Amino acid sequence: MPRINLIDPERKNHANGFCVWLTGLPAAGKTTIAEALQAELEQRGRLVTLLDGDGAMRQMLSTGLGFTKEDRNLNVLRAGFVAAEIVKHGGAVICALVSPYADARTIVRRMMGTAFVEVYVHTPLHICEQRDPKGLYRRARAGELEHMTGIDDPYEEPESDVLNLKLDGDSPVEKNVERITTYLGERGLLERLDEPAALMIGRYQPWHDGHRALFMQALEMEGYVVIGVRETYGLGDQNPFTFAEVKARIEESLSAFVGSFEIRRLPNITNIVYGRDVGYRVTRVGLEPEIEAISASQIRSTLKLGGELSHSFACSTNATVQA
C-alpha cells in the first residue's frame, strides 16, 4: 500500500461536507444509485460531485492503471484524495467504485472521519452476472479477462462494525436513495432547509467564548443554528484569519454539537435591511458581563500569527480561549 498524506486526520467534523462511498461488486448497481442520489440531493439544492469508477476515475484520473490489487487500491486512494479535498471545503461528493479491498477503504475513511459514509451495495454474484452490462463476467468466465472481482479476484465485504449502510442492490433505486438520504439527515450531514433555525452573522476574528455563548442561546431558542461567516480576511489588522481557519476553529469548539449547526461563507455584509411582517425575529441576546467583556483584539494578540498560522490556528484547543 503506497503512503499518502491524510487530509486533516485530527478533524472530527467537516460541517456540511460529506462523502457517500458506494462499494460493491461490478454490476451491483452502484452507479445507478449514485446518479439517482445525486439527482435527489441536487433537487434539494445541494451541488454534488460524482466520481464514478468507470467514468471520471478510469477515464481521467487513473488512466494507465490496470486491475491488480496495487492498481485498484491506487485508484481508490486517488478518488479518496479528491473526495477529501471536496469535503474539506464543505462540498458533497458521491463515489461509486468497486473498491474491493478493505485496507484501501479504511485509509479513505481515515481521510474524512465522520464525514465519510460507507454504503455497501450488496448484490449477490449471480445477479451481477445476470446483469453483466459490459460482458465482463462472461469474458472472465471464458478466461479472456483477468483480475475480475468476484471471479478470480476477491471482494472483501465491509465489517459490520465500521459499515454505515448495507443496501439490497436488487431493491428499487428510489428505496435505496431514501435510505441513504434518511441516514445522512440523521447524521446531521444534510442542510435543513425547511426547519426553523437561528442565524448568527459575524467576522469571528477569532471565534471565542462570547460567540460560543451566543450559539448556545440561539440553539436553545431554535434547536438549529446557521453560522454565517463574513468574508473579511485581509481587510486590516482586525481580520487576519481566512474563512477556512475560522471555520476550523468553530468546528473544534462545537464538536459536541455536530448535526445542530452549519457554517456558511457570506459576503462582507455591513447592513441588514428588512421590512415589516418578514416572518422572523431579530433578537439581541444579553450575556454575562464577563462574556460581554471578551476582547477579540486581546485574543488576537495572544495567538501566533504568521507562516504556521493555518495549522496551529485550525488545530488549537487553547483552554483559555476555549475555542
SVG drawing of the C-alpha trace seen along z (x, -y; Angstrom):
<svg xmlns="http://www.w3.org/2000/svg" viewBox="-46 -49 52 69">
<polyline fill="none" stroke="black" stroke-width="0.4" points="0.0,0.0 1.6,-3.3 1.9,-6.0 -0.2,-9.1 -0.8,-12.3 -4.0,-12.2 -6.3,-15.2 -6.6,-16.7 -6.6,-13.4 -7.4,-15.0 -10.5,-16.8 -13.7,-15.3 -16.3,-17.3 -16.4,-18.7 -19.6,-20.7 -21.8,-20.4 -19.2,-18.4 -19.7,-14.7 -18.8,-11.7 -21.1,-8.9 -18.8,-5.9 -20.7,-3.2 -18.8,0.1 -19.8,3.5 -19.3,6.0 -19.2,4.9 -22.8,4.5 -24.1,4.4 -26.0,1.1 -23.6,-1.4 -23.6,-3.9 -27.4,-3.7 -27.9,-4.5 -25.2,-7.2 -26.8,-9.0 -30.3,-8.9 -28.8,-10.1 -27.0,-12.9 -30.3,-14.0 -32.1,-13.8 -29.6,-15.9 -29.4,-18.5 -33.2,-18.7 -32.8,-19.7 -30.4,-22.5 -27.1,-20.8 -24.3,-20.8 -22.8,-17.3 -19.7,-15.9 -20.0,-12.4 -16.8,-10.3 -17.7,-7.1 -15.2,-4.2 -16.0,-3.6 -16.3,-7.3 -14.2,-10.2 -11.8,-8.0 -10.7,-5.5 -11.0,-7.9 -9.3,-10.9 -7.5,-10.4 -6.4,-6.8 -5.6,-6.3 -2.9,-3.7 -3.8,-1.8 -4.7,1.9 -6.7,4.1 -4.1,5.7 -4.7,5.2 -2.0,2.5 -3.5,0.6 -7.1,1.0 -6.0,-0.4 -4.2,-3.3 -7.3,-4.1 -9.3,-4.1 -6.8,-6.3 -6.8,-8.8 -10.6,-9.0 -10.4,-9.3 -7.9,-12.2 -10.1,-14.1 -13.2,-13.4 -11.4,-14.5 -10.4,-17.8 -14.1,-18.4 -15.3,-17.5 -12.7,-19.7 -14.1,-22.7 -17.7,-21.9 -18.7,-20.1 -20.7,-16.9 -19.3,-14.1 -20.6,-10.6 -18.0,-7.9 -19.1,-4.8 -16.2,-2.4 -15.9,1.4 -13.1,0.7 -12.8,4.4 -10.1,4.2 -10.8,3.3 -7.4,1.7 -7.8,-0.9 -11.4,-1.7 -10.0,-2.1 -7.5,-4.7 -10.1,-6.6 -12.3,-6.6 -9.5,-8.0 -9.1,-10.8 -12.6,-12.1 -13.5,-10.9 -17.2,-11.3 -17.8,-12.9 -17.3,-9.6 -20.4,-7.4 -19.7,-3.9 -22.5,-2.2 -22.2,1.4 -24.4,2.2 -24.9,5.9 -26.0,7.6 -25.3,11.4 -22.8,12.5 -25.3,14.5 -27.5,11.4 -24.5,9.3 -23.6,12.0 -27.1,12.0 -26.9,8.2 -23.4,8.1 -24.0,4.9 -20.4,4.8 -20.0,8.6 -17.1,8.6 -18.3,11.6 -18.8,13.6 -15.3,12.8 -13.8,13.6 -15.6,17.0 -14.3,17.7 -10.7,16.9 -10.5,13.8 -10.2,11.3 -8.0,11.4 -8.5,9.8 -12.2,9.8 -13.6,9.0 -15.9,11.8 -14.3,14.4 -10.6,14.6 -10.0,11.6 -11.7,11.3 -14.2,8.8 -13.6,8.1 -17.0,7.3 -17.1,4.4 -17.0,5.3 -20.3,4.7 -18.7,2.6 -17.5,-0.1 -20.1,0.1 -22.7,-2.7 -25.3,-1.2 -25.9,2.1 -28.3,1.9 -30.0,4.6 -28.8,3.8 -31.8,5.6 -34.3,3.3 -35.9,0.3 -33.5,-2.5 -35.8,-5.0 -36.0,-3.0 -32.2,-2.8 -31.8,-6.5 -34.4,-7.2 -32.4,-5.1 -29.2,-7.0 -30.8,-10.4 -32.5,-9.5 -29.2,-8.3 -27.4,-11.5 -30.2,-13.5 -29.9,-11.6 -26.1,-12.2 -26.6,-15.9 -24.9,-15.9 -27.8,-17.4 -28.8,-21.0 -32.1,-21.6 -33.8,-24.0 -37.4,-23.7 -36.8,-23.6 -36.7,-26.6 -33.2,-27.9 -31.4,-30.8 -28.9,-32.8 -25.7,-34.2 -23.6,-36.6 -20.1,-37.7 -16.5,-38.1 -15.4,-35.7 -11.8,-37.0 -11.4,-34.9 -14.3,-32.8 -14.2,-32.9 -16.3,-32.3 -18.6,-35.1 -19.6,-33.7 -20.0,-30.2 -22.3,-31.7 -24.4,-33.3 -24.5,-30.0 -25.8,-28.2 -28.6,-30.8 -29.5,-30.5 -29.5,-26.7 -31.8,-26.8 -34.2,-29.1 -34.5,-27.3 -32.8,-23.9 -30.6,-24.6 -28.1,-27.3 -26.7,-28.6 -23.4,-30.4 -22.7,-32.9 -19.0,-33.9 -18.5,-37.3 -15.6,-37.2 -13.3,-39.9 -9.9,-38.2 -7.1,-40.7 -9.2,-43.8 -7.0,-45.1 -5.2,-44.0 -8.5,-43.0 -9.2,-40.4 -6.1,-38.1 -7.9,-34.8 -9.2,-33.1 -12.6,-31.6 -11.0,-28.1 -9.3,-29.0 -12.4,-30.5 -14.4,-27.5 -11.9,-25.0 -11.9,-26.8 -15.7,-26.9 -15.9,-23.2 -13.4,-22.4 -15.3,-24.5 -18.7,-23.0 -17.6,-19.4 -20.1,-18.2 -23.0,-19.7 -22.5,-18.0 -25.8,-18.0 -27.1,-21.1 -25.3,-23.7 -23.9,-24.5 -21.4,-27.1 -21.9,-29.3 -19.5,-31.7 -21.1,-35.1 -20.0,-38.3 -18.8,-41.1 -22.4,-42.1 -22.4,-45.5 -26.1,-46.2 -29.2,-44.1 -32.4,-45.6 -35.8,-44.1 -39.4,-45.2 -42.4,-44.5 -44.0,-41.1 -41.0,-39.3 -41.6,-36.1 -38.7,-36.2 -37.5,-38.0 -34.3,-39.9 -33.1,-39.2 -30.5,-41.0 -29.1,-38.4 -27.7,-39.7 -24.7,-37.8 -22.9,-37.7 -20.7,-40.8 -17.5,-38.7 -18.6,-37.2 -19.5,-40.6 -16.1,-41.9 -14.1,-39.5 -11.8,-41.4 -11.2,-39.9 -8.2,-42.2 -6.7,-40.9 -7.2,-37.3 -5.6,-38.0 -2.6,-39.4 -2.0,-36.1 -2.4,-33.9 0.6,-33.1 0.2,-34.9 2.4,-34.1 3.7,-31.3 2.4,-28.5 -1.0,-30.1 -3.1,-27.7 -2.1,-24.6 -1.7,-26.0 -4.8,-28.0 -7.1,-25.4 -6.0,-22.7 -5.8,-24.8 -7.8,-23.9 -6.5,-26.6 -8.1,-26.1 -8.1,-29.8 -10.0,-30.8 -12.0,-27.6 -12.5,-28.0"/>
</svg>
